[in-house]
């Protein structure tokens, strides 16, 4: 039996940019924390484009690695 997880509904998600993002609309990711246990991510320049949905623990590990904490 194959178990699949449905895609989260991101239509009404509250997206936010990093506080480090420049105000010029440059290269930036946006995330939403509207889905417990998941962190959807999108490109701020293409908000209607594809989204990447990560488990919250994977997102935390990614951020820790970027900060050199791992």
Rosetta constraint file for C-alpha pairs under 8 A:
AtomPair CA 8 CA 35 HARMONIC 7.58 0.50
AtomPair CA 9 CA 13 HARMONIC 7.89 0.50
AtomPair CA 13 CA 32 HARMONIC 6.41 0.50
AtomPair CA 13 CA 34 HARMONIC 6.21 0.50
AtomPair CA 14 CA 32 HARMONIC 5.74 0.50
AtomPair CA 14 CA 33 HARMONIC 7.69 0.50
AtomPair CA 14 CA 34 HARMONIC 6.88 0.50
AtomPair CA 15 CA 30 HARMONIC 5.87 0.50
AtomPair CA 15 CA 31 HARMONIC 5.42 0.50
AtomPair CA 15 CA 32 HARMONIC 4.72 0.50
AtomPair CA 16 CA 30 HARMONIC 5.19 0.50
AtomPair CA 16 CA 31 HARMONIC 5.59 0.50
AtomPair CA 16 CA 32 HARMONIC 6.34 0.50
AtomPair CA 17 CA 21 HARMONIC 6.54 0.50
AtomPair CA 17 CA 28 HARMONIC 6.98 0.50
AtomPair CA 17 CA 29 HARMONIC 6.31 0.50
AtomPair CA 17 CA 30 HARMONIC 4.59 0.50
AtomPair CA 17 CA 31 HARMONIC 6.71 0.50
AtomPair CA 17 CA 44 HARMONIC 7.77 0.50
AtomPair CA 18 CA 28 HARMONIC 7.58 0.50
AtomPair CA 18 CA 29 HARMONIC 7.39 0.50
AtomPair CA 18 CA 30 HARMONIC 7.02 0.50
AtomPair CA 21 CA 26 HARMONIC 7.76 0.50
AtomPair CA 21 CA 28 HARMONIC 6.32 0.50
AtomPair CA 22 CA 26 HARMONIC 6.60 0.50
AtomPair CA 25 CA 44 HARMONIC 7.57 0.50
AtomPair CA 25 CA 45 HARMONIC 7.23 0.50
AtomPair CA 26 CA 45 HARMONIC 7.52 0.50
AtomPair CA 27 CA 43 HARMONIC 7.80 0.50
AtomPair CA 27 CA 44 HARMONIC 7.22 0.50
AtomPair CA 27 CA 45 HARMONIC 7.20 0.50
AtomPair CA 28 CA 43 HARMONIC 6.34 0.50
AtomPair CA 28 CA 44 HARMONIC 5.60 0.50
AtomPair CA 28 CA 45 HARMONIC 7.57 0.50
AtomPair CA 29 CA 41 HARMONIC 6.61 0.50
AtomPair CA 29 CA 42 HARMONIC 5.69 0.50
AtomPair CA 29 CA 43 HARMONIC 4.86 0.50
AtomPair CA 29 CA 44 HARMONIC 5.50 0.50
AtomPair CA 30 CA 41 HARMONIC 5.67 0.50
AtomPair CA 30 CA 42 HARMONIC 5.35 0.50
AtomPair CA 30 CA 43 HARMONIC 6.26 0.50
AtomPair CA 30 CA 44 HARMONIC 5.83 0.50
AtomPair CA 31 CA 39 HARMONIC 6.56 0.50
AtomPair CA 31 CA 40 HARMONIC 5.71 0.50
AtomPair CA 31 CA 41 HARMONIC 4.61 0.50
AtomPair CA 31 CA 42 HARMONIC 6.59 0.50
AtomPair CA 32 CA 39 HARMONIC 6.22 0.50
AtomPair CA 32 CA 40 HARMONIC 5.84 0.50
AtomPair CA 32 CA 41 HARMONIC 6.97 0.50
AtomPair CA 33 CA 38 HARMONIC 7.31 0.50
AtomPair CA 33 CA 39 HARMONIC 5.97 0.50
AtomPair CA 33 CA 40 HARMONIC 7.52 0.50
AtomPair CA 35 CA 39 HARMONIC 6.96 0.50
AtomPair CA 37 CA 55 HARMONIC 5.93 0.50
AtomPair CA 37 CA 56 HARMONIC 5.05 0.50
AtomPair CA 37 CA 57 HARMONIC 7.81 0.50
AtomPair CA 38 CA 53 HARMONIC 6.59 0.50
AtomPair CA 38 CA 54 HARMONIC 5.65 0.50
AtomPair CA 38 CA 55 HARMONIC 4.54 0.50
AtomPair CA 38 CA 56 HARMONIC 4.81 0.50
AtomPair CA 39 CA 53 HARMONIC 5.74 0.50
AtomPair CA 39 CA 54 HARMONIC 5.18 0.50
AtomPair CA 39 CA 55 HARMONIC 6.10 0.50
AtomPair CA 39 CA 56 HARMONIC 5.52 0.50
AtomPair CA 39 CA 59 HARMONIC 6.79 0.50
AtomPair CA 40 CA 51 HARMONIC 6.48 0.50
AtomPair CA 40 CA 52 HARMONIC 5.62 0.50
AtomPair CA 40 CA 53 HARMONIC 4.15 0.50
AtomPair CA 40 CA 54 HARMONIC 6.12 0.50
AtomPair CA 41 CA 51 HARMONIC 5.62 0.50
AtomPair CA 41 CA 52 HARMONIC 5.12 0.50
AtomPair CA 41 CA 53 HARMONIC 6.17 0.50
AtomPair CA 41 CA 54 HARMONIC 7.78 0.50
AtomPair CA 42 CA 46 HARMONIC 7.55 0.50
AtomPair CA 42 CA 47 HARMONIC 6.48 0.50
AtomPair CA 42 CA 49 HARMONIC 7.55 0.50
AtomPair CA 42 CA 50 HARMONIC 6.83 0.50
AtomPair CA 42 CA 51 HARMONIC 4.83 0.50
AtomPair CA 42 CA 52 HARMONIC 6.43 0.50
AtomPair CA 43 CA 47 HARMONIC 6.08 0.50
AtomPair CA 43 CA 49 HARMONIC 7.59 0.50
AtomPair CA 43 CA 51 HARMONIC 7.74 0.50
AtomPair CA 54 CA 58 HARMONIC 6.28 0.50
AtomPair CA 54 CA 59 HARMONIC 6.16 0.50
AtomPair CA 55 CA 59 HARMONIC 6.37 0.50
AtomPair CA 56 CA 60 HARMONIC 6.20 0.50
AtomPair CA 57 CA 61 HARMONIC 6.20 0.50
AtomPair CA 58 CA 62 HARMONIC 6.15 0.50
AtomPair CA 59 CA 63 HARMONIC 6.24 0.50
AtomPair CA 60 CA 64 HARMONIC 6.10 0.50
AtomPair CA 61 CA 65 HARMONIC 6.10 0.50
AtomPair CA 61 CA 70 HARMONIC 7.97 0.50
AtomPair CA 62 CA 66 HARMONIC 6.31 0.50
AtomPair CA 63 CA 67 HARMONIC 6.28 0.50
AtomPair CA 64 CA 68 HARMONIC 6.20 0.50
AtomPair CA 64 CA 69 HARMONIC 5.02 0.50
AtomPair CA 64 CA 70 HARMONIC 6.11 0.50
AtomPair CA 65 CA 69 HARMONIC 5.70 0.50
AtomPair CA 65 CA 70 HARMONIC 5.29 0.50
